[in-house]
Amino acid sequence: MACGLGASAPAQARRGTSAEPARASASFERFVGVERGRSGRGMLGKDARAKRNSFVRDAANAIGPAVVRIDSDAVSLKRATGVSGGVNAERSGAKMGSNARSGVIRGTGCGLVIDADRGYVVTNSHVVKSEEQVKVTFIDGNVYDGEVKGVDLLTDIALIRLKPRAGHALPQARLGDSDHVEVGDYAIALGNPLGLDNSVTLGIISNVHRTSAELGITDRRVDFVQTDCAINPGNSGGPLVNEFSEVVALNTAIRADAEGIGFAIPINTVKRVVGLLANGEKVPHPFIGIRMVDNFTANSAFGDRAQEIPVGTVIVDIIEKSPAALAGLAVGDVITAVDGVVMNGAQILDRVKGTAPGESYEFTVFRPSAQDSHMHRRVIIRVGDLAEHNNRRVNAEERNVSPPGVGVRPPRIPRTFGA
């Protein structure tokens, strides 16, 4: 009777192990092949493996040369607060040393070449502040004097122009379409965080529609893209890139009280604003001066009286001397229609944003009363320009006049819309 290695094939078949030697042999051959490759005697070495993160490297290689460092004394930790473009000074100062203690950090802003022929570089307005000239440095060491051609504070976008130089062709980033960005898409952030040039981080898109009103950023008028990419001071003005090596947003802000929450300006917004700034035009910011919430989410604000409130949008905040305030609207009013059409908060916001300052709408408003003498009325509101309104407020402050503020600050209600 045969046994051990001399067992007959029928005996192996009966034990159901006929295939085991073949699998073991194939596995062993693969192991031997890899080891031979490592020693240079085979073809299955390290270089033959396909890395699944190659799209990150491709994006860095394609966009990186167009990312620049912007040196400006205006980049100051003293003014980096909350969500708007920075972290708290204590956290940053621990890493930046004496420069941070002096309140000024040089070279922590980024920019992106978007038009090589005309020498246009886009960045955040909070990077250049009120500067007229900045230093722009490329990763190959070339340094340019940049002229700040235009700034729009409400979208946090600034346009810088470089003078072409013989012997140095400017690289240019490929811009994508932010309307096609979806939650879960890969996101690659390029920039100079904390002064560390040419840094790359990887994350995903966490949200595609975070309004500045929702985030409590009162000095911005942007619908942000949210990402969990590691974004730090110095990434401001740098690109957020998709897996196809296309820029889909411009990094602008982080939360000082959280990790993995960063915000970027959609590239389609950047294109629109830059197009106006390049032509020396003013960027319009239509507004009526209210913050509102759809009333099915506002029951806590009305308590037992919630059932008396009609379907509509409740005004929860109003800016003093804004078009809405001048028209007589007040906190607690319920907007039930605009030009006779029933709309929710998001639709009202979209209608106002798509309107040129100076145009008017008829708002149908319901005003609840403690004496049950509820009132319906129609109000004509002329759309204003938020930038002009803010300029008037600043001028009033400079004349030592009490600045207009928000008349009422009700309890925080989720999902508000600022128009």
C-alpha positions as CSV (number, residue, x, y, z in Angstrom):
1,M,0.0,0.0,0.0
2,A,1.4,3.3,-1.0
3,C,1.7,6.1,1.5
4,G,3.2,9.5,2.2
5,L,4.6,11.2,-0.9
6,G,4.1,8.0,-2.8
7,A,0.3,8.0,-2.5
8,S,-1.4,7.2,-5.7
9,A,-3.5,9.8,-7.6
10,P,-6.8,7.8,-6.9
11,A,-6.0,7.9,-3.2
12,Q,-5.5,11.7,-3.3
13,A,-8.7,12.2,-5.2
14,R,-10.6,10.2,-2.6
15,R,-9.2,12.4,0.1
16,G,-10.3,15.5,-1.9
17,T,-6.8,17.1,-1.9
18,S,-5.8,16.9,-5.6
19,A,-6.0,20.7,-6.1
20,E,-4.0,21.7,-3.0
21,P,-0.5,21.0,-4.4
22,A,-1.3,23.2,-7.4
23,R,-2.5,26.2,-5.4
24,A,0.5,25.9,-3.1
25,S,2.9,25.7,-6.0
26,A,1.4,28.8,-7.7
27,S,1.6,30.7,-4.5
28,F,5.2,29.6,-4.0
29,E,6.1,30.6,-7.6
30,R,4.6,34.1,-7.0
31,F,6.6,34.5,-3.8
32,V,9.8,33.4,-5.6
33,G,9.1,35.7,-8.5
34,V,8.7,38.7,-6.2
35,E,11.8,37.9,-4.3
36,R,13.7,37.6,-7.6
37,G,12.3,40.9,-8.6
38,R,13.5,42.6,-5.4
39,S,17.0,41.3,-6.1
40,G,16.9,42.4,-9.7
41,R,16.7,38.9,-11.2
42,G,12.9,38.9,-11.9
43,M,10.2,41.0,-13.6
44,L,7.8,41.4,-10.7
45,G,9.7,44.0,-8.7
46,K,8.4,47.0,-6.8
47,D,8.2,49.2,-9.9
48,A,5.8,46.9,-11.6
49,R,3.0,47.4,-9.0
50,A,0.3,49.9,-9.9
51,K,-0.4,52.4,-7.1
52,R,-4.0,53.2,-6.6
53,N,-3.2,56.7,-5.4
54,S,-1.6,57.7,-8.7
55,F,-4.3,60.3,-9.3
56,V,-3.1,62.3,-6.4
57,R,0.4,62.4,-7.8
58,D,-0.9,63.2,-11.2
59,A,-2.9,66.1,-9.8
60,A,0.1,67.4,-7.8
61,N,2.3,67.3,-10.9
62,A,-0.3,68.9,-13.2
63,I,-1.5,71.7,-10.9
64,G,1.5,72.2,-8.5
65,P,3.6,74.3,-10.9
66,A,0.7,76.8,-11.1
67,V,0.4,77.2,-7.3
68,V,2.3,80.2,-6.0
69,R,3.3,81.6,-2.7
70,I,2.1,85.2,-2.0
71,D,4.1,87.3,0.4
72,S,2.2,90.1,2.0
73,D,2.5,91.8,5.4
74,A,-1.3,91.9,5.4
75,V,-1.4,88.2,6.3
76,S,-1.7,88.6,10.0
77,L,-2.6,86.2,12.7
78,K,-4.1,89.0,14.7
79,R,-7.0,89.1,12.3
80,A,-7.4,85.3,11.7
81,T,-10.5,84.5,13.7
82,G,-13.1,81.8,13.8
83,V,-14.1,80.3,10.4
84,S,-13.0,83.2,8.2
85,G,-9.6,82.2,6.8
86,G,-7.6,81.1,9.8
87,V,-7.1,79.5,13.2
88,N,-6.8,81.1,16.5
89,A,-3.5,82.9,17.2
90,E,-2.5,80.8,20.2
91,R,-2.6,77.5,18.2
92,S,-0.7,79.0,15.2
93,G,1.7,81.0,17.4
94,A,3.0,77.8,19.0
95,K,4.2,76.7,15.6
96,M,5.3,79.9,14.0
97,G,7.6,81.4,16.7
98,S,8.5,85.0,16.9
99,N,6.9,86.0,13.6
100,A,3.5,84.9,15.0
101,R,4.1,86.8,18.2
102,S,4.8,90.0,16.1
103,G,1.4,89.5,14.5
104,V,2.7,89.2,10.9
105,I,3.4,86.1,8.9
106,R,5.1,86.4,5.6
107,G,4.5,83.9,2.7
108,T,1.6,82.1,4.2
109,G,-0.8,82.9,1.4
110,C,-1.3,80.9,-1.8
111,G,-2.4,81.8,-5.3
112,L,-3.2,80.0,-8.5
113,V,-2.3,81.0,-12.1
114,I,-5.5,80.8,-14.1
115,D,-4.5,82.7,-17.2
116,A,-0.9,82.5,-18.2
117,D,-1.2,84.7,-21.3
118,R,-2.5,87.7,-19.3
119,G,-0.5,86.8,-16.1
120,Y,-3.6,86.4,-13.9
121,V,-3.3,84.9,-10.5
122,V,-6.3,84.4,-8.2
123,T,-6.2,84.3,-4.4
124,N,-8.2,85.2,-1.4
125,S,-8.9,88.8,-0.6
126,H,-7.9,88.2,3.0
127,V,-4.4,87.2,1.8
128,V,-3.7,90.5,0.1
129,K,-6.0,92.7,2.2
130,S,-5.5,96.3,1.1
131,E,-2.1,95.8,-0.4
132,E,-1.5,97.1,-4.0
133,Q,1.7,95.2,-4.6
134,V,2.7,91.6,-3.5
135,K,5.6,89.2,-4.1
136,V,4.6,86.1,-6.0
137,T,7.0,83.1,-5.9
138,F,6.8,79.9,-8.1
139,I,8.0,76.5,-7.0
140,D,10.9,76.8,-9.5
141,G,12.2,79.8,-7.6
142,N,11.0,82.5,-10.0
143,V,9.8,85.6,-8.1
144,Y,7.5,88.2,-9.6
145,D,6.1,91.6,-8.5
146,G,2.4,91.2,-8.6
147,E,-0.1,94.1,-8.9
148,V,-3.5,93.6,-7.1
149,K,-5.9,94.3,-10.0
150,G,-9.1,93.8,-8.1
151,V,-10.6,92.6,-4.8
152,D,-14.1,91.5,-3.8
153,L,-14.4,91.2,-0.1
154,L,-17.8,89.5,0.1
155,T,-16.6,86.5,-2.0
156,D,-13.1,86.7,-0.5
157,I,-11.6,86.7,-4.0
158,A,-8.7,88.9,-5.3
159,L,-7.1,89.1,-8.7
160,I,-3.3,89.7,-9.1
161,R,-1.6,90.5,-12.4
162,L,2.0,89.5,-13.2
163,K,4.1,91.1,-15.9
164,P,5.3,88.5,-18.4
165,R,9.0,87.8,-18.4
166,A,11.2,86.6,-21.2
167,G,12.5,83.2,-20.7
168,H,9.9,82.1,-18.2
169,A,6.6,80.7,-19.5
170,L,3.9,80.9,-16.8
171,P,2.2,77.6,-16.0
172,Q,-1.5,77.5,-15.9
173,A,-4.0,75.4,-13.9
174,R,-6.8,73.6,-15.6
175,L,-10.1,74.7,-14.2
176,G,-13.1,72.3,-13.8
177,D,-16.8,72.7,-13.3
178,S,-17.9,73.0,-9.6
179,D,-21.5,72.4,-10.6
180,H,-20.5,68.7,-11.2
181,V,-18.9,68.3,-7.7
182,E,-20.7,65.7,-5.5
183,V,-20.5,64.7,-1.9
184,G,-17.9,61.8,-1.6
185,D,-15.8,63.0,-4.5
186,Y,-12.0,62.9,-3.9
187,A,-10.5,66.3,-3.0
188,I,-6.8,67.2,-3.1
189,A,-5.6,70.4,-1.5
190,L,-2.4,72.0,-2.6
191,G,-0.6,74.9,-0.9
192,N,1.8,76.1,1.7
193,P,0.3,75.3,5.1
194,L,2.1,77.0,8.0
195,G,4.8,78.1,5.5
196,L,5.6,74.5,4.3
197,D,5.7,75.0,0.6
198,N,4.4,72.4,-1.9
199,S,2.3,70.4,0.5
200,V,-0.4,68.0,-0.7
201,T,-3.3,66.6,1.3
202,L,-6.1,64.2,0.3
203,G,-9.7,64.0,1.5
204,I,-13.3,64.1,0.2
205,I,-16.0,66.6,-0.5
206,S,-18.2,66.7,2.6
207,N,-20.9,69.1,1.4
208,V,-21.5,71.2,-1.7
209,H,-23.7,73.9,-0.3
210,R,-22.7,75.6,2.9
211,T,-23.9,79.1,2.9
212,S,-22.0,81.9,4.7
213,A,-25.2,82.7,6.6
214,E,-25.4,79.1,7.8
215,L,-21.8,79.2,9.1
216,G,-22.3,82.6,10.8
217,I,-19.7,84.3,8.5
218,T,-21.3,87.7,8.4
219,D,-18.6,89.3,6.2
220,R,-18.9,86.8,3.3
221,R,-21.5,86.1,0.7
222,V,-20.5,82.6,-0.6
223,D,-22.0,79.1,-0.9
224,F,-18.9,77.1,0.2
225,V,-17.8,73.6,-0.7
226,Q,-16.9,71.7,2.5
227,T,-14.1,69.3,2.6
228,D,-12.2,67.2,5.2
229,C,-8.9,67.8,3.5
230,A,-6.2,69.0,6.0
231,I,-6.3,72.8,5.4
232,N,-4.2,75.1,7.6
233,P,-3.1,78.7,7.6
234,G,-1.2,79.1,4.4
235,N,-3.6,77.1,2.3
236,S,-5.7,80.2,1.7
237,G,-6.0,80.9,-2.0
238,G,-4.7,77.4,-3.0
239,P,-6.6,75.0,-5.2
240,L,-8.9,72.2,-4.3
241,V,-8.5,69.6,-7.1
242,N,-10.6,66.7,-8.2
243,E,-9.3,63.2,-9.2
244,F,-9.1,64.4,-12.8
245,S,-6.5,67.1,-12.1
246,E,-9.0,69.9,-12.4
247,V,-9.4,72.8,-9.9
248,V,-12.9,72.7,-8.6
249,A,-12.6,75.2,-5.7
250,L,-10.3,77.8,-4.0
251,N,-9.4,77.0,-0.4
252,T,-10.4,79.9,1.9
253,A,-11.3,79.0,5.5
254,I,-11.1,76.5,8.3
255,R,-12.9,76.2,11.7
256,A,-10.6,77.0,14.6
257,D,-12.7,74.9,16.9
258,A,-12.8,71.7,14.9
259,E,-10.7,69.3,12.9
260,G,-11.3,68.1,9.4
261,I,-13.7,70.9,8.5
262,G,-12.5,73.2,5.8
263,F,-14.3,75.4,3.2
264,A,-13.5,76.4,-0.4
265,I,-15.1,78.8,-2.9
266,P,-16.5,76.9,-5.9
267,I,-14.5,77.5,-9.0
268,N,-17.5,78.6,-11.0
269,T,-18.0,81.5,-8.5
270,V,-14.3,82.3,-8.9
271,K,-14.6,82.4,-12.7
272,R,-17.6,84.8,-12.5
273,V,-16.0,87.2,-10.0
274,V,-12.5,87.1,-11.7
275,G,-14.2,87.9,-15.1
276,L,-15.7,91.1,-13.6
277,L,-12.5,92.1,-11.7
278,A,-10.4,91.6,-14.8
279,N,-12.6,94.1,-16.7
280,G,-12.5,96.6,-13.8
281,E,-16.2,96.0,-13.1
282,K,-17.9,96.0,-9.7
283,V,-19.2,92.6,-8.4
284,P,-22.9,93.0,-7.7
285,H,-24.2,91.5,-4.4
286,P,-28.0,91.8,-4.4
287,F,-29.6,91.6,-1.0
288,I,-32.7,92.6,1.0
289,G,-31.2,92.2,4.5
290,I,-33.0,89.3,6.2
291,R,-32.2,85.9,7.6
292,M,-35.0,83.4,7.3
293,V,-36.0,79.9,8.0
294,D,-38.8,77.7,6.6
295,N,-41.5,77.7,9.3
296,F,-41.9,73.9,9.6
297,T,-38.5,74.0,11.3
298,A,-39.3,77.0,13.5
299,N,-41.9,75.4,15.8
300,S,-39.7,75.9,18.8
301,A,-39.6,79.6,18.2
302,F,-43.4,79.9,18.3
303,G,-44.3,77.3,20.8
304,D,-48.0,76.7,21.2
305,R,-48.8,79.3,18.5
306,A,-47.0,77.4,15.8
307,Q,-50.3,76.1,14.4
308,E,-51.5,79.7,13.8
309,I,-48.6,80.4,11.5
310,P,-49.3,79.9,7.8
311,V,-47.0,78.0,5.5
312,G,-44.1,80.3,4.5
313,T,-40.7,81.5,5.5
314,V,-40.1,83.1,8.9
315,I,-37.8,86.2,9.2
316,V,-35.5,85.4,12.2
317,D,-33.0,88.3,11.7
318,I,-33.1,91.6,9.9
319,I,-30.3,94.1,9.2
320,E,-31.0,97.6,10.3
321,K,-31.4,100.1,7.5
322,S,-31.5,97.3,4.9
323,P,-34.1,97.3,2.1
324,A,-36.3,94.9,4.1
325,A,-36.1,97.0,7.3
326,L,-36.8,100.2,5.3
327,A,-39.9,98.5,3.8
328,G,-41.2,97.8,7.3
329,L,-40.5,94.1,7.6
330,A,-39.7,92.8,11.1
331,V,-38.5,89.7,12.9
332,G,-41.3,87.2,13.2
333,D,-43.0,88.2,9.9
334,V,-43.8,85.2,7.7
335,I,-43.2,85.6,3.9
336,T,-46.0,83.6,2.2
337,A,-45.3,84.5,-1.4
338,V,-43.1,86.6,-3.7
339,D,-44.8,88.2,-6.7
340,G,-47.7,85.9,-6.0
341,V,-45.6,82.7,-6.1
342,V,-45.3,80.6,-3.0
343,M,-41.6,80.0,-2.2
344,N,-39.4,78.4,0.5
345,G,-36.3,80.1,1.9
346,A,-33.9,78.6,-0.6
347,Q,-36.1,79.7,-3.5
348,I,-36.4,83.2,-2.1
349,L,-32.6,83.3,-1.7
350,D,-32.1,82.2,-5.3
351,R,-34.6,84.8,-6.6
352,V,-32.8,87.6,-4.8
353,K,-29.3,86.4,-5.8
354,G,-30.4,86.4,-9.4
355,T,-31.8,89.9,-9.3
356,A,-29.9,93.1,-10.2
357,P,-29.7,95.7,-7.4
358,G,-32.5,98.3,-8.0
359,E,-35.2,95.8,-9.1
360,S,-38.2,95.3,-6.9
361,Y,-40.4,92.5,-5.7
362,E,-43.8,92.3,-4.0
363,F,-43.7,90.2,-0.8
364,T,-46.9,88.9,0.7
365,V,-46.3,89.0,4.5
366,F,-48.2,87.5,7.5
367,R,-47.6,89.3,10.8
368,P,-48.8,87.4,13.9
369,S,-50.1,89.4,16.8
370,A,-50.4,88.6,20.5
371,Q,-53.9,90.0,20.4
372,D,-54.9,87.6,17.7
373,S,-55.3,90.5,15.2
374,H,-53.1,88.8,12.7
375,M,-52.3,90.9,9.6
376,H,-51.7,90.1,6.0
377,R,-50.2,92.7,3.8
378,R,-48.2,93.2,0.6
379,V,-44.9,95.0,0.7
380,I,-42.7,96.3,-2.2
381,I,-39.0,95.7,-1.5
382,R,-36.3,97.2,-3.7
383,V,-33.2,94.9,-3.9
384,G,-30.1,96.6,-2.7
385,D,-26.3,96.0,-2.9
386,L,-24.7,94.5,0.1
387,A,-21.2,95.9,-0.7
388,E,-22.6,99.4,-0.9
389,H,-24.6,98.9,2.3
390,N,-21.4,97.7,4.1
391,N,-19.5,100.7,2.8
392,R,-22.1,103.1,4.2
393,R,-21.8,101.3,7.6
394,V,-18.0,101.7,7.5
395,N,-18.3,105.4,6.7
396,A,-20.7,105.8,9.5
397,E,-18.3,104.2,11.9
398,E,-15.5,106.4,10.7
399,R,-17.7,109.4,11.5
400,N,-18.2,108.0,15.0
401,V,-21.9,107.4,14.3
402,S,-23.4,104.4,15.9
403,P,-23.2,101.7,13.2
404,P,-26.3,99.9,12.1
405,G,-26.5,96.4,13.6
406,V,-28.8,93.5,13.8
407,G,-31.9,94.6,15.7
408,V,-32.8,91.2,17.1
409,R,-30.8,88.1,17.7
410,P,-33.2,85.2,18.2
411,P,-32.2,81.7,19.3
412,R,-30.2,79.7,16.7
413,I,-32.6,77.9,14.4
414,P,-31.0,75.4,12.0
415,R,-30.9,75.8,8.2
416,T,-31.3,79.5,7.8
417,F,-31.1,81.5,4.5
418,G,-29.6,84.9,4.2
419,A,-30.9,87.2,1.5
